[in-house]
Amino acid sequence: MSPRRAAIMLLEAVLGRRRTLDEALDTLPAMAGRDRAFAHLIAATVLRRLGTLDAVLEPHLRRAPPEAVRHALRAGAAQLLLLGTGAHAAVGETVAAVRALPKGARFAGLVNAVLRRVAEAGPAALEGLDTPRLDTPEWLWRSWHAAYGPEGARAIASAHAATPPLDLTLKPGEDPDSWAARLGATVLPTGSLRLAPDHPPVRELPGYAEGAFWVQDAAAALPARLLAPRAGERVADLCAAPGGKTAQLAAAGARVTAVERSPERAEVIGANLRRLGLAAEVVVADAAAWTPSEPFDAVLLDAPCTATGTIRRHPDIPRLKRRDDVAALAPVQDGLLAAAVRMLRPGGRLVYTVCSLEPAEGEGAVARALAAGLPLALSPFAQDELPGLPEAITAQGFLRTTPAFWPDRGGMDGFFAARVTRTGE
């Protein structure tokens, strides 16, 4: 199978059948690793720049083509305008992929003609387009405008246009500067290592097999750091997969119990811990219903959410999530927060976090917990708890990062975190 045909299949799965891009990748036929990677790159680029590509193509279409053909046109335009693929290969191979579609031969001429016009226009085809706005669904644009203001919303949307770098968290005791030199990485102000987007496959990086590091966005590394686990403390990591935060807690010397409801995802946690040489108890259970044998000193709850803070890494999210998903997830978040508080000893601390840019899933969830009368009190973060990123601490003492942070370094994911302590006896 050609990578262009595979890219069309990926787009059909995400945009037609509402499957995640990762799930769609798992269904592709066997193909060379390089071709598979190129198919993923094409599909991810189309999903990231969908509105812009449609705006470029629309003037050349008298009537709507079948969806598979439209996906092919998007894939071809993405190659020509965004990926730097030569016109001969981009047009010719995309037309060949269309011919391989059921009843696709009748549309090969259309695809050839439209893509040749796009190729002739070149970068001028993008001039005058408000690409951040075009590439952002209306409900997200409105939400970010309300939460972050017009400039903030535009900065977030603009940050989603670029392929993100790769961030690594080193095990304690490893020297960041030494590993940065070995990996060709830079050391971020918060201590994470950052590799360029065109990095080698993670499993081929020096130190991976030896367990010197794990993959974790710089923003994702902050909540566990702000929980400040101490050696010997009993700490729970709820909704723990894939296990980056579990590894942070275990590496700090805490006695960690990682709770994950999915057996498959729980096995990923175990595999990662074994590679890293770290120990934690992994429990397969629904954290909202699970009861520990004794209370914990601290709990980290990374609650299910719309994950809109990770769009730059998962460009399928804006195409799969809907405004109603925010409200639908609220009872899940509320139930998990209540369960997490019950697991704590009096005076114990809880960090609630979500990888979402939507205030209802972050600040709103904390407000709902307080209004419900749960036995907890806010314990605000101080700016000096986060050297290198003081701007991420809000006036209310919450953690709030967005993809617009560190624009000159490649950005970061959007995360929210709040710390509370359990009150009473």
C-alpha positions, 0 to 999 in steps of 0.5 A: 500500500502506498503512503498516500493511500494509507493517509486517505484511509487514516483520514477516512477513519478519523473524519468519517468513523470518528476513530482516534488517529492512533487507533486508525494507525493500528488498523493499517495493513503491514507496510514499510516503517518509512511509508507508515511514518509518511502516511501518518505525517500527511494525515496529521498535517491535514487534521492540523490544517484542515480548515486552511486546506479546505479554503484553498481547495474550495474555489477549484471545486464546482460540486462536492466530491465523495469524501474519500476523494476530498481526503485525497485532495486535502492530502495532496494540497498538504504535501504541496503547500505544507510538507515541501513535497515535490509537485511531480510526486505529490500530484502523481502519487496522489492521483494514483492513490485515487485510482486505487479507491473504489470507483476512484478512477472517474475522479482521477482527472479532477484530482490531477487538475485541482492539485496542478492548480494548487501547485501552480499557485504555490505559497500564494494560495495561503496568502490572506487566509486567517489560518489560526481561525480556519483551523480551529472549530467554532466551539473551541475558538469561542471557549478560548476567547472567553477564557484567554481573550482574543490574543490568547486564543489566537496564540493558542491556535497558532501554536497548534499549526506546528509539529511539536518537539519531543520532551523527555524526563530524566531519572533522578541522578542522571546529568541533564547536560550530559544527556542533552549532548548525547541526544542532541537535545536542549535542557528546558528551564523546568529540567525536561530535555527537548528534542527537535520534531525530526528526532529519531524513533524513541526506541532508537535513542541512546539510553531508552533501553537502559531506562534513563528517561521516559517521554513526557511533555514538559507541562505534563511533568509539572503536576507530580513535581508540584505534589512534591512527594517525599521518600517513604510517603504512600502516594496514589496515582489515579487514572495513571496510564501511561505511567509518566507521573507514576514514574516521577512519584516512584523515582522520588522514593514514594511508595506508589499505588497506580490505579488504572481501569483499563487492563491494557493500559495498566500493562503499559504502566508495568512495562514502562516501570520495568524498563525504568527499573522503578517499583510501584503497585499497579491496581486495575480498578475504577478509581471512582469506586476503588477503596484502598486498605489505608489512607494515602499521604498524597494523591495525584488525580489526572482526570479524564477530560477532552484533552484539548491541551494536547491538540498539538500532539493529537491533531485529531482531537478538534475533529473528534471532540464536541462542546457537549463532551465538556459537560458530559465529563463533568460528573466523571471528574466530580466523582473522581475528585470525591473519591480521591478526597476519601482516599486521603488521610486528614491533612493529606494533599491532593493535586487534581490535574487535567490536560485541558484548556477548558476552564470547566474541566479545571477551575470549574471542577475545583469550584464544584468540589468546594461547593459540594462541601467536600472536606478540603481546602485550597493549598495554592501553588507559589511561584517559587515552587516552579523555577523557570516557569513562574508565569504558569502560576495563576493569581489564584494559585493554580497551575495553568499552561497553554501551547502559547507558552515558550513560543521560541522553544517550541511550546508546551501542552496545555495543563491545569492543576490545583492542590488541596488538602483534606480537612477534618479528623 
